[in-house]
Amino acid sequence: MPLFANTPHRRLPQAPRDGIRRARRFASLLALPLALTLILDTAQAGGHDPATTPTRNWTPASLRQALAALPPGDAGRGQALNRDLFCGSCHGNEGVAPTLNWPHLAGQKVAYTAKMMLDYQSGLRQEGERGRLMHDVGVLLSPQEIADLAAYYASLPAPRETTTPRPVLQPSATDLPAAVLVRKGDPSRLITPCASCHGAAGEGGRLEAPVLAGQNPRYITRTLLDYQHGIRANDGKKTMRAFTRGLTPAEIAALAVYYADLPLK
């Protein structure tokens, strides 16, 4: 059962590739804001293409090496890129998404944002139209630009999620409250506590464990469903796929609301 009502589906414009000047490729993104509101927003909206998905995922060592190889980022240059590449059309000029379909990036960890852009570049992260769009943007970026964008989002104040509708599902008698899943998990289902990776206050952890406090609940819901159904598979040690396997739809909705309502202290 989808947690949100479906919206009409329209194929997004694809950014042109090599051989065309960057300015023309940026211009092709001008029509995105309207199209983005029409994307399907459930896990069933689309998946990755096994024929094009890289077979080699990150190891802890390879991820550390890739992140260490990036140059130091400059938040000022990142702010200009956020404007010039139209990142703000989806993620907001101040890192708070203006539509329901995209995550907030304000206050996000540098390592996480950088890893996501590397994943989109390589095709490791693919989630239907959204993934293809982000791949087309990612291949335009140099390592310096990735570092600059990540530095800009990290420099912004954490979001306060007040506008996105919360998913509502009636839990069953056996569903655990979000606070229990966050702090204790459920050993009987091999569900580890969320806090063990994302922190007790949703402040994020090492490397690929992102900040969750104040995140768009629609995005959290979709992300958990994507991991659960194997649509998203860029978690190097399969930790998120293992975590989500035993969650019920009502527990996923509860976690999305819990983190959306959780301000960073």
C-alpha positions in Angstrom: 0.0 0.0 0.0 1.5 3.3 -1.0 2.0 5.8 1.8 1.2 8.8 -0.4 -1.2 9.3 -3.2 0.4 8.8 -6.7 1.0 11.8 -8.9 0.9 11.6 -12.7 4.1 10.4 -14.4 6.0 12.3 -17.0 9.4 11.5 -18.4 11.9 14.1 -17.4 14.1 15.8 -20.0 17.5 14.2 -20.2 20.6 16.5 -19.9 22.8 16.2 -23.0 26.1 14.5 -22.7 29.7 14.9 -23.9 30.6 17.2 -26.8 28.1 20.0 -25.9 29.2 23.0 -24.0 28.3 23.1 -20.3 26.2 26.3 -20.7 23.9 24.5 -23.2 23.6 21.5 -20.9 22.6 23.7 -18.0 20.0 25.4 -20.1 18.4 22.0 -20.7 17.5 21.9 -17.0 15.5 25.1 -17.0 12.2 23.2 -17.6 12.7 20.9 -14.6 10.8 22.7 -11.8 7.4 22.1 -13.4 8.3 18.5 -14.5 9.6 17.5 -11.1 6.2 18.0 -9.5 4.8 15.3 -11.8 7.1 12.4 -10.8 5.6 9.3 -9.3 6.5 9.1 -5.6 6.2 5.5 -4.5 8.8 2.7 -4.5 6.9 1.1 -7.4 7.6 4.2 -9.6 10.7 2.6 -11.1 13.9 0.8 -10.4 17.4 0.5 -11.4 18.5 -1.2 -14.6 20.5 -4.3 -13.7 22.3 -4.0 -17.1 23.8 -0.7 -16.3 24.2 -0.8 -12.5 27.8 -1.2 -11.5 28.5 -4.5 -9.9 31.2 -3.3 -7.5 30.0 -1.4 -4.5 32.0 0.5 -2.0 34.0 -1.1 0.8 34.8 1.0 3.9 38.4 1.3 2.6 37.5 2.3 -0.9 35.0 4.9 0.3 37.5 6.5 2.6 40.0 6.6 -0.2 37.6 8.2 -2.6 36.5 10.9 -0.1 40.0 11.6 0.9 41.0 12.1 -2.7 38.5 15.0 -3.1 39.9 18.5 -2.8 38.9 20.8 0.0 35.5 22.3 -0.7 34.6 26.0 -0.8 31.1 26.9 0.4 31.1 30.2 -1.6 31.8 28.4 -4.9 29.2 25.8 -3.9 26.6 28.4 -3.4 27.2 29.7 -6.9 27.0 26.2 -8.3 23.8 25.6 -6.5 22.4 28.6 -8.4 24.1 28.1 -11.8 23.4 24.4 -12.1 19.8 24.9 -10.9 20.3 22.6 -7.9 18.0 25.0 -6.1 15.1 24.2 -8.4 14.9 20.9 -6.5 16.8 21.4 -3.2 16.2 25.0 -2.6 18.5 28.1 -2.6 19.1 27.5 1.1 19.1 23.7 0.9 15.4 23.3 1.8 13.5 21.6 -1.0 10.6 23.7 -2.3 8.7 20.7 -3.6 7.5 17.4 -2.0 9.7 15.2 -4.1 13.3 16.0 -3.1 15.4 15.8 0.1 16.5 18.8 2.1 20.3 19.2 1.9 20.8 22.0 4.4 23.2 20.9 7.2 23.9 17.6 5.5 27.3 16.1 6.1 30.1 16.7 3.5 31.0 13.1 3.3 27.4 12.0 2.6 26.7 14.6 -0.1 30.0 13.8 -1.8 29.3 10.1 -1.7 25.9 10.5 -3.2 27.2 12.6 -6.1 29.9 10.0 -6.8 27.2 7.3 -6.7 25.0 9.2 -9.2 28.0 9.8 -11.4 28.9 6.1 -11.6 25.3 4.9 -11.9 25.6 3.0 -8.6 22.6 4.9 -7.3 19.6 4.6 -9.7 16.0 5.2 -8.8 13.9 5.6 -11.9 13.6 9.1 -13.4 15.0 10.8 -10.3 18.2 8.7 -10.5 18.6 9.3 -14.2 18.2 13.1 -13.7 20.8 13.1 -10.9 23.2 11.1 -13.1 22.9 13.6 -15.9 23.7 16.4 -13.4 26.4 14.4 -11.7 28.4 13.7 -14.8 28.8 17.4 -15.4 30.6 17.9 -12.1 34.4 17.8 -11.4 35.7 16.5 -8.1 36.3 20.2 -7.1 32.6 21.0 -7.8 31.4 18.0 -5.9 33.5 19.2 -2.9 32.2 22.7 -3.2 28.6 21.8 -3.3 29.0 19.5 -0.4 30.7 22.2 1.6 27.9 24.7 0.8 25.1 22.4 2.0 27.1 21.5 5.1 27.5 25.2 5.9 23.7 25.9 6.0 21.6 25.7 9.1 19.8 22.5 9.6 16.2 22.4 8.2 13.0 22.7 10.2 10.5 20.5 8.3 7.1 22.2 8.8 5.3 22.0 5.4 5.5 18.5 3.9 2.5 16.3 4.7 3.2 13.5 7.1 2.4 9.9 6.1 -0.4 8.4 8.1 -0.9 4.7 8.6 -2.6 3.0 11.5 -0.1 0.7 13.3 -1.0 -2.8 14.2 -0.6 -4.2 17.7 2.8 -5.7 16.8 4.3 -2.6 15.2 6.9 -0.9 17.3 6.9 2.9 17.9 9.5 4.9 16.0 11.3 5.9 19.2 11.9 2.2 20.1 13.2 1.4 16.6 15.5 4.4 16.8 16.9 3.6 20.2 16.6 -0.2 20.6 15.7 -1.7 17.2 14.2 -5.1 17.3 16.5 -8.1 17.8 13.8 -10.6 17.0 13.7 -9.2 13.4 17.4 -8.4 13.3 16.6 -4.7 13.1 19.5 -2.6 14.5 18.8 0.7 16.2 18.7 3.6 13.8 20.8 5.6 16.3 23.7 3.2 16.0 24.4 4.8 12.6 22.5 8.0 12.4 23.0 9.2 16.0 20.6 9.6 18.9 19.4 13.0 17.6 19.4 12.1 13.9 22.7 14.1 13.6 24.3 11.5 11.3 27.3 9.2 11.7 30.5 8.3 9.9 30.8 8.4 6.2 27.6 7.4 4.5 25.2 7.7 7.5 23.4 11.0 6.7 21.8 13.5 9.0 18.1 12.6 9.3 16.7 15.3 11.7 14.4 17.7 9.9 14.4 15.7 6.7 11.4 15.6 4.2 9.2 12.8 5.5 8.1 12.0 1.9 11.8 11.5 1.0 12.5 9.3 4.0 9.5 7.1 3.2 10.5 6.7 -0.4 14.1 6.0 0.6 13.1 3.2 3.1 10.8 1.7 0.6 13.4 1.8 -2.1 15.9 0.0 0.1 13.3 -2.5 1.1 12.4 -3.4 -2.5 16.0 -3.4 -3.8 15.4 -0.3 -5.9 18.2 1.5 -4.1 21.4 -0.5 -3.5 24.2 1.9 -2.9 24.7 1.0 0.8 28.1 -0.6 0.6 27.6 -3.2 3.3 23.9 -3.7 2.6 23.1 -2.3 6.0 20.0 -0.3 4.9 18.7 -3.2 2.9 19.0 -5.5 5.9 17.5 -2.9 8.2 14.4 -2.2 6.1 13.7 -5.8 5.2 11.6 -6.4 8.4 9.9 -3.0 8.7 6.1 -2.8 8.2 4.6 0.1 6.2 3.3 1.7 9.4 6.7 1.5 11.0 8.3 3.2 7.9 5.7 5.9 8.1 6.3 6.4 11.8 10.1 6.7 11.3 9.6 9.3 8.5 7.4 11.4 10.9 9.8 10.9 13.8 12.8 12.2 12.0 10.9 15.0 10.2 9.7 16.3 13.5 13.1 16.0 15.2 15.2 19.2 15.3 18.9 19.0 15.8 20.0 20.2 19.2 
